[in-house]
Amino acid sequence: MLTQKKKLWIVREREKDILSIKDIASAQKVSRRTVERLWRAYIENGSSALEDKPKGRPKQEIPKQVRN
């Protein structure tokens, strides 16, 4: 799993446009696809795309009528 720090490093290196996607992926031991996906999300949604998302399905409130 990518930490926040690694995600930020990937985006910064991609912005510099010095290293290739392949080199960035190799440096962080992730696939090129992961770098591309992270970059696209960053371009579309800004820095909020770098934040971790909750995993799994959201909890659903059980109505009071059913609970009792």
LINLINFEN-V26788 format. One record per residue. N is the residue number from 1. OMEGA is omega in whole degrees, -180 to 180 (* if undefined). Layout:
[[N:OMEGA] [N:OMEGA]]
//
This chain:
[[1:180] [2:175] [3:178] [4:-179] [5:179] [6:178] [7:179] [8:178] [9:180] [10:-178] [11:180] [12:179] [13:179] [14:178] [15:180] [16:179] [17:176] [18:179] [19:176] [20:177] [21:179] [22:180] [23:178] [24:180] [25:179] [26:-179] [27:-178] [28:180] [29:175] [30:179] [31:175] [32:180] [33:179] [34:178] [35:180] [36:-179] [37:179] [38:179] [39:-179] [40:178] [41:179] [42:180] [43:-176] [44:-172] [45:-180] [46:-175] [47:178] [48:178] [49:-178] [50:-179] [51:177] [52:178] [53:177] [54:-179] [55:175] [56:-179] [57:178] [58:178] [59:179] [60:180] [61:177] [62:180] [63:-178] [64:-180] [65:-178] [66:-179] [67:-176] [68:*]]
//
